[in-house]
Structures are given as structure tokens and as C-alpha cells.
Amino acid sequence: MATNGDGIAATPALDGAAVRELRQRLQEDRGKRASELAALEKVVEGTAPEQVEPADYSRMDNLRQSLTEIDGALRRLEEGTYGVCEGCGQAIPAGRLEILPHVRCCVRCQGRIDGGGR
């Protein structure tokens, strides 16, 4: 098995069954989040603006962001670039993808992004 720059076991190439399973998992997750977003939008639309909690707007933004990330993962899966860090080009460790199947970067590159490039 290949390793990333940290010597951590990287994701092996995905076979057809693994791609189908991953696609199904991502699509199920997308469906759940889209349903949550639709329900929350319906509640917010039926509520006077001054009575809507700020947390509801934050939750809607988070759900929209999650949907965008899941759509990106599905696109990368189709393109054959799934599991490759967009920052350094190394394989993202399988454990990270298992926990967060929509991630675009390895932990090191994500830290750089979150830390503002430091």
C-alpha cells in the first residue's frame, strides 16, 4: 500500500465495488442533508423574520456547504481523482476518508487552509 508524505497508509485504488459503495454512501448522505435543509427552509419561510433564530440560518448555511462538499466528492469520484489531496497531490489516508468521505485535503493541507496558510 502506498503512503502519503507522513508515512501514513494511503487509500488504495478503488475497485468498481468500492466506488459503487462509496457513491451510494455519499448519495444517501446527500439525500439526508437535502431533506434536512428543505425542512428547515420551510420552517424559516413560515416564521416571521424577527422570530427566526440566528442558529437556523447558520444551520442552513452549514447544510448548503455540506451539500456542495458532497457534490464535489461525487464529481471527484466520477473523474477518478477521489482520495487525492487537492493541496499536495498525495493520497488522503483511508481512515480520514472513512470518517469524512467528502474531504478534499489531507490533514496537513487542511490545517494550512484552516490556519490561513501558515
Backbone as a printed PyTorch tensor [residue, N CA C, xyz], in Angstrom:
tensor([[[  0.8470,  -1.1800,   0.0000],
         [  0.0000,   0.0000,   0.0000],
         [  0.8840,   1.2320,   0.0000]],

        [[  0.4990,   2.2340,  -0.7380],
         [  1.2670,   3.4800,  -0.7970],
         [  1.1040,   4.2560,   0.5050]],

        [[  2.0310,   5.1900,   0.7170],
         [  1.9140,   6.0580,   1.8870],
         [  1.9070,   7.4970,   1.4300]],

        [[  1.3350,   8.3430,   2.2910],
         [  1.3800,   9.7640,   1.9720],
         [  2.6860,  10.3240,   2.5060]],

        [[  2.8660,  11.6310,   2.4490],
         [  4.1080,  12.2550,   2.8810],
         [  4.4340,  12.0370,   4.3490]],

        [[  3.4510,  11.6700,   5.1650],
         [  3.6590,  11.4390,   6.5880],
         [  3.9820,   9.9770,   6.8880]],

        [[  4.0490,   9.1350,   5.8550],
         [  4.2780,   7.7190,   6.0690],
         [  3.0250,   6.9830,   6.5050]],

        [[  1.8790,   7.6350,   6.4160],
         [  0.6080,   7.0360,   6.8090],
         [  0.0470,   6.2820,   5.6200]],

        [[ -0.5410,   5.1180,   5.8740],
         [ -1.1080,   4.3260,   4.7940],
         [ -2.1270,   5.1460,   4.0360]],

        [[ -1.9930,   5.1720,   2.7330],
         [ -2.8700,   5.9650,   1.8820],
         [ -3.9520,   5.0820,   1.2790]],

        [[ -4.9160,   5.7030,   0.6750],
         [ -6.0240,   4.9870,   0.0860],
         [ -5.5710,   4.1890,  -1.1240]],

        [[ -5.9170,   2.9310,  -1.1650],
         [ -5.6010,   2.1550,  -2.3580],
         [ -6.5530,   2.5670,  -3.4910]],

        [[ -6.1860,   2.2120,  -4.7010],
         [ -7.0730,   2.4960,  -5.8290],
         [ -8.4090,   1.8090,  -5.5630]],

        [[ -9.4810,   2.4850,  -5.8870],
         [-10.8070,   1.9490,  -5.6270],
         [-11.2440,   1.0600,  -6.7760]],

        [[-11.7480,  -0.1260,  -6.4270],
         [-12.2850,  -1.0040,  -7.4630],
         [-13.7540,  -0.6590,  -7.6850]],

        [[-14.3680,  -1.2980,  -8.6470],
         [-15.7530,  -0.9890,  -9.0080],
         [-16.7220,  -1.1120,  -7.8490]],

        [[-16.5720,  -2.1520,  -7.0420],
         [-17.4770,  -2.3470,  -5.9080],
         [-17.2910,  -1.2420,  -4.8730]],

        [[-16.0530,  -0.8600,  -4.6270],
         [-15.7790,   0.1970,  -3.6450],
         [-16.3390,   1.5280,  -4.1330]],

        [[-16.2140,   1.7960,  -5.4190],
         [-16.7460,   3.0420,  -5.9870],
         [-18.2650,   3.0670,  -5.8380]],

        [[-18.9150,   1.9490,  -6.1410],
         [-20.3810,   1.8830,  -6.0210],
         [-20.8220,   2.0880,  -4.5760]],

        [[-20.1180,   1.4490,  -3.6460],
         [-20.4570,   1.5740,  -2.2300],
         [-20.2610,   3.0170,  -1.7580]],

        [[-19.1560,   3.6170,  -2.1490],
         [-18.8670,   4.9910,  -1.7600],
         [-19.8800,   5.9510,  -2.3700]],

        [[-20.1900,   5.7620,  -3.6310],
         [-21.1720,   6.6110,  -4.3010],
         [-22.5190,   6.5130,  -3.5750]],

        [[-22.9130,   5.2960,  -3.2270],
         [-24.1880,   5.1010,  -2.5310],
         [-24.1660,   5.7990,  -1.1690]],

        [[-23.0710,   5.6620,  -0.4320],
         [-22.9510,   6.3080,   0.8740],
         [-23.0500,   7.8300,   0.7430]],

        [[-22.3350,   8.3890,  -0.2340],
         [-22.3790,   9.8320,  -0.4430],
         [-23.7710,  10.2930,  -0.8740]],

        [[-24.4120,   9.5360,  -1.7430],
         [-25.7420,   9.9150,  -2.2040],
         [-26.7700,   9.8320,  -1.0750]],

        [[-26.6430,   8.8270,  -0.2150],
         [-27.5450,   8.7250,   0.9380],
         [-27.3390,   9.9120,   1.8790]],

        [[-26.0870,  10.2480,   2.1350],
         [-25.7750,  11.3810,   2.9980],
         [-26.3170,  12.6670,   2.3770]],

        [[-26.1550,  12.8050,   1.0710],
         [-26.6530,  13.9820,   0.3820],
         [-28.1690,  14.0790,   0.5120]],

        [[-28.8490,  12.9570,   0.3350],
         [-30.3080,  12.9370,   0.4560],
         [-30.7820,  13.3610,   1.8380]],

        [[-30.1150,  12.8620,   2.8750],
         [-30.4840,  13.2180,   4.2510],
         [-30.2910,  14.7140,   4.4930]],

        [[-29.1600,  15.2320,   4.0630],
         [-28.8830,  16.6570,   4.2910],
         [-29.7990,  17.5470,   3.4650]],

        [[-30.1100,  17.1260,   2.2520],
         [-31.0300,  17.9070,   1.4160],
         [-32.4150,  17.9270,   2.0470]],

        [[-32.8390,  16.8060,   2.6190],
         [-34.1420,  16.7560,   3.2940],
         [-34.1520,  17.6550,   4.5250]],

        [[-33.0620,  17.6110,   5.3000],
         [-32.9510,  18.4860,   6.4730],
         [-33.0330,  19.9510,   6.0590]],

        [[-32.3140,  20.2980,   5.0070],
         [-32.2970,  21.6830,   4.5370],
         [-33.6880,  22.1070,   4.0830]],

        [[-34.3610,  21.2610,   3.3150],
         [-35.6940,  21.6030,   2.8240],
         [-36.6620,  21.8070,   3.9870]],

        [[-36.5920,  20.9440,   4.9880],
         [-37.4780,  21.0700,   6.1520],
         [-37.1870,  22.3540,   6.9190]],

        [[-35.9160,  22.6500,   7.1200],
         [-35.5420,  23.8530,   7.8490],
         [-35.9310,  25.1120,   7.0720]],

        [[-35.7340,  25.1040,   5.7520],
         [-36.1310,  26.2480,   4.9280],
         [-37.6380,  26.4830,   5.0090]],

        [[-38.3850,  25.3980,   5.0420],
         [-39.8430,  25.5130,   5.1350],
         [-40.2410,  26.1580,   6.4630]],

        [[-39.6080,  25.7380,   7.5490],
         [-39.8990,  26.3220,   8.8630],
         [-39.5410,  27.8070,   8.8690]],

        [[-38.3580,  28.1320,   8.3570],
         [-37.9010,  29.5180,   8.3540],
         [-38.8210,  30.3910,   7.4920]],

        [[-39.2220,  29.8750,   6.3380],
         [-40.1150,  30.6360,   5.4580],
         [-41.4600,  30.9140,   6.1090]],

        [[-41.9100,  30.0090,   6.9790],
         [-43.1990,  30.1670,   7.6370],
         [-43.1240,  30.9120,   8.9590]],

        [[-41.9740,  31.4510,   9.2710],
         [-41.7650,  32.1470,  10.5280],
         [-41.4430,  33.6110,  10.2510]],

        [[-41.9670,  34.4740,  11.0890],
         [-41.6530,  35.8960,  10.9510],
         [-40.1440,  36.0750,  11.0940]],

        [[-39.5280,  36.8890,  10.2320],
         [-38.0660,  37.0480,  10.2530],
         [-37.4880,  37.3710,  11.6330]],

        [[-38.1780,  38.1830,  12.3940],
         [-37.6450,  38.5470,  13.7110],
         [-37.7270,  37.3900,  14.7190]],

        [[-38.4600,  36.3430,  14.3810],
         [-38.5860,  35.2010,  15.2820],
         [-37.6680,  34.0400,  14.8880]],

        [[-37.0100,  34.1680,  13.7520],
         [-36.0990,  33.1060,  13.3130],
         [-34.8070,  33.2050,  14.1270]],

        [[-34.3840,  32.0920,  14.6570],
         [-33.1490,  32.0460,  15.4370],
         [-31.9430,  32.1720,  14.5070]],

        [[-30.9250,  32.9150,  14.8930],
         [-29.6990,  33.0000,  14.0870],
         [-29.0930,  31.6130,  13.8250]],

        [[-29.2660,  30.7150,  14.7810],
         [-28.7330,  29.3590,  14.6120],
         [-29.3880,  28.6410,  13.4300]],

        [[-30.6370,  28.9840,  13.1370],
         [-31.3090,  28.3550,  11.9920],
         [-30.6420,  28.7660,  10.6810]],

        [[-30.2690,  30.0330,  10.5830],
         [-29.5780,  30.4980,   9.3800],
         [-28.1980,  29.8480,   9.2670]],

        [[-27.5240,  29.7300,  10.4000],
         [-26.2070,  29.0700,  10.4020],
         [-26.3360,  27.6160,   9.9830]],

        [[-27.3490,  26.9350,  10.5060],
         [-27.5700,  25.5240,  10.1580],
         [-27.8460,  25.3840,   8.6600]],

        [[-28.6490,  26.2890,   8.1010],
         [-28.9240,  26.2190,   6.6590],
         [-27.6410,  26.4260,   5.8660]],

        [[-26.8230,  27.3820,   6.2790],
         [-25.5470,  27.6140,   5.5910],
         [-24.6580,  26.3770,   5.6720]],

        [[-24.6070,  25.7580,   6.8500],
         [-23.7850,  24.5540,   7.0270],
         [-24.2860,  23.4130,   6.1540]],

        [[-25.6020,  23.2450,   6.0760],
         [-26.1620,  22.1890,   5.2310],
         [-25.8690,  22.4470,   3.7530]],

        [[-25.9770,  23.7000,   3.3350],
         [-25.6520,  24.0300,   1.9400],
         [-24.1810,  23.7410,   1.6380]],

        [[-23.3180,  24.0990,   2.5790],
         [-21.8830,  23.8290,   2.4020],
         [-21.6200,  22.3300,   2.3240]],

        [[-22.2780,  21.5620,   3.1860],
         [-22.1220,  20.1080,   3.1650],
         [-22.5610,  19.5260,   1.8320]],

        [[-23.6720,  20.0190,   1.3090],
         [-24.1490,  19.5390,   0.0050],
         [-23.1480,  19.8500,  -1.0970]],

        [[-22.5520,  21.0220,  -1.0480],
         [-21.5330,  21.3960,  -2.0300],
         [-20.3320,  20.4580,  -1.9260]],

        [[-19.9080,  20.1630,  -0.6970],
         [-18.7610,  19.2700,  -0.4930],
         [-19.0670,  17.8510,  -0.9640]],

        [[-20.2660,  17.3750,  -0.6890],
         [-20.6560,  16.0310,  -1.1320],
         [-20.7220,  15.9780,  -2.6530]],

        [[-21.2930,  17.0140,  -3.2670],
         [-21.3390,  17.0590,  -4.7350],
         [-19.9270,  17.0320,  -5.3170]],

        [[-19.0040,  17.7430,  -4.6770],
         [-17.6100,  17.7310,  -5.1240],
         [-16.9950,  16.3490,  -5.0180]],

        [[-17.2870,  15.6550,  -3.9180],
         [-16.7560,  14.2970,  -3.7430],
         [-17.3140,  13.3660,  -4.8110]],

        [[-18.5940,  13.4910,  -5.1080],
         [-19.1950,  12.6610,  -6.1610],
         [-18.5570,  12.9580,  -7.5180]],

        [[-18.2870,  14.2440,  -7.7760],
         [-17.6290,  14.6240,  -9.0340],
         [-16.2260,  14.0290,  -9.1040]],

        [[-15.4670,  14.1480,  -8.0060],
         [-14.1070,  13.5970,  -7.9830],
         [-14.1270,  12.0850,  -8.1530]],

        [[-15.1310,  11.4450,  -7.6000],
         [-15.2680,  10.0000,  -7.7460],
         [-15.4550,   9.6370,  -9.2170]],

        [[-16.2940,  10.3830,  -9.9100],
         [-16.5250,  10.1430, -11.3360],
         [-15.2860,  10.4450, -12.1730]],

        [[-14.5350,  11.4740, -11.7810],
         [-13.3450,  11.8810, -12.5320],
         [-12.1360,  10.9970, -12.2420]],

        [[-12.2270,  10.2010, -11.1970],
         [-11.1050,   9.3460, -10.8250],
         [-10.0550,  10.0430,  -9.9770]],

        [[-10.4080,  11.1970,  -9.4080],
         [ -9.4650,  11.9350,  -8.5650],
         [ -9.8380,  11.8580,  -7.0860]],

        [[-10.8380,  11.0650,  -6.7590],
         [-11.2670,  10.9340,  -5.3690],
         [-10.1350,  10.3620,  -4.5170]],

        [[ -9.9430,  10.9510,  -3.3580],
         [ -8.9270,  10.4520,  -2.4310],
         [ -7.5530,  11.0520,  -2.6380]],

        [[ -7.4320,  11.9840,  -3.5850],
         [ -6.1670,  12.6640,  -3.8380],
         [ -6.2710,  14.0680,  -3.2510]],

        [[ -5.3210,  14.4380,  -2.4080],
         [ -5.3310,  15.7470,  -1.7580],
         [ -5.1980,  16.8490,  -2.8050]],

        [[ -6.0830,  17.8220,  -2.7280],
         [ -6.0290,  18.9500,  -3.6550],
         [ -4.9030,  19.9140,  -3.3200]],

        [[ -4.3310,  19.7750,  -2.1310],
         [ -3.2400,  20.6480,  -1.7300],
         [ -1.8830,  20.1520,  -2.1700]],

        [[ -1.5910,  18.8890,  -1.8570],
         [ -0.2530,  18.3610,  -2.1170],
         [ -0.2120,  17.2600,  -3.1740]],

        [[ -1.3810,  16.7650,  -3.5820],
         [ -1.4290,  15.7330,  -4.6060],
         [ -1.1750,  14.3250,  -4.0980]],

        [[ -0.9690,  14.1810,  -2.7900],
         [ -0.7540,  12.8630,  -2.1990],
         [ -2.0980,  12.2110,  -1.8920]],

        [[ -2.0790,  10.9080,  -1.6730],
         [ -3.3010,  10.1960,  -1.3060],
         [ -3.7310,  10.6110,   0.0980]],

        [[ -5.0250,  10.8150,   0.2630],
         [ -5.5980,  11.1060,   1.5760],
         [ -5.7170,   9.7730,   2.3090]],

        [[ -5.2730,   9.6910,   3.5660],
         [ -5.3520,   8.4310,   4.3030],
         [ -6.7700,   7.8630,   4.3310]],

        [[ -6.8620,   6.5500,   4.1800],
         [ -8.1520,   5.8620,   4.1270],
         [ -8.9890,   6.1380,   5.3730]],

        [[ -8.3610,   6.2040,   6.5330],
         [ -9.0990,   6.4710,   7.7660],
         [ -9.7850,   7.8200,   7.7440]],

        [[ -9.1160,   8.8080,   7.1870],
         [ -9.7170,  10.1520,   7.0810],
         [-10.9140,  10.1150,   6.1450]],

        [[-10.7830,   9.4210,   5.0290],
         [-11.8910,   9.3150,   4.0800],
         [-13.0460,   8.5040,   4.6530]],

        [[-12.7350,   7.5520,   5.5100],
         [-13.7870,   6.7480,   6.1340],
         [-14.6460,   7.6360,   7.0370]],

        [[-13.9920,   8.5190,   7.7840],
         [-14.7010,   9.3920,   8.7140],
         [-15.3820,  10.5440,   7.9750]],

        [[-14.6730,  11.1420,   7.0310],
         [-15.1670,  12.3010,   6.2760],
         [-15.0250,  12.0100,   4.7760]],

        [[-15.9470,  11.2610,   4.1970],
         [-15.7730,  10.8410,   2.8030],
         [-15.7980,  11.9640,   1.7780]],

        [[-16.1460,  13.1620,   2.1890],
         [-16.2170,  14.2790,   1.2450],
         [-14.9850,  15.1800,   1.2870]],

        [[-13.9920,  14.8790,   2.1320],
         [-12.8450,  15.7870,   2.2690],
         [-12.0500,  15.8890,   0.9720]],

        [[-11.4370,  17.0650,   0.7990],
         [-10.6450,  17.3440,  -0.3930],
         [ -9.1520,  17.3200,  -0.1070]],

        [[ -8.7780,  17.4050,   1.1750],
         [ -7.3700,  17.5590,   1.5270],
         [ -6.9660,  16.6150,   2.6570]],

        [[ -5.6710,  16.3390,   2.7050],
         [ -5.1120,  15.5930,   3.8280],
         [ -5.1220,  16.5150,   5.0540]],

        [[ -4.8340,  15.9590,   6.2170],
         [ -4.8720,  16.7410,   7.4570],
         [ -3.8860,  17.8990,   7.3980]],

        [[ -2.6810,  17.6510,   6.9070],
         [ -1.6650,  18.7050,   6.8560],
         [ -2.1270,  19.8830,   5.9890]],

        [[ -2.6080,  19.6050,   4.7930],
         [ -3.0490,  20.6800,   3.8990],
         [ -4.3090,  21.3550,   4.4350]],

        [[ -5.2030,  20.5910,   5.0450],
         [ -6.3980,  21.1910,   5.6280],
         [ -6.0130,  22.1420,   6.7510]],

        [[ -5.0020,  21.7750,   7.5260],
         [ -4.5080,  22.6550,   8.5770],
         [ -3.9720,  23.9530,   8.0160]],

        [[ -3.3050,  23.8690,   6.8910],
         [ -2.7970,  25.0920,   6.2400],
         [ -3.9580,  25.9760,   5.7850]],

        [[ -4.9810,  25.3540,   5.2290],
         [ -6.1510,  26.1060,   4.7710],
         [ -6.8550,  26.7470,   5.9550]],

        [[ -7.1210,  25.9640,   6.9820],
         [ -7.8210,  26.4770,   8.1660],
         [ -7.0080,  27.5130,   8.9090]],

        [[ -5.6860,  27.3660,   8.8650],
         [ -4.8080,  28.3090,   9.5680],
         [ -4.4340,  29.5090,   8.7390]],

        [[ -5.0080,  29.6270,   7.5640],
         [ -4.7260,  30.7870,   6.7170],
         [ -3.3910,  30.7010,   5.9920]],

        [[ -2.8950,  29.4580,   5.7710],
         [ -1.6780,  29.2920,   5.0010],
         [ -0.4030,  29.4020,   5.8010]],

        [[ -0.5190,  29.3640,   7.1050],
         [  0.6770,  29.4670,   7.9460],
         [  1.5140,  28.2360,   7.9050]]])
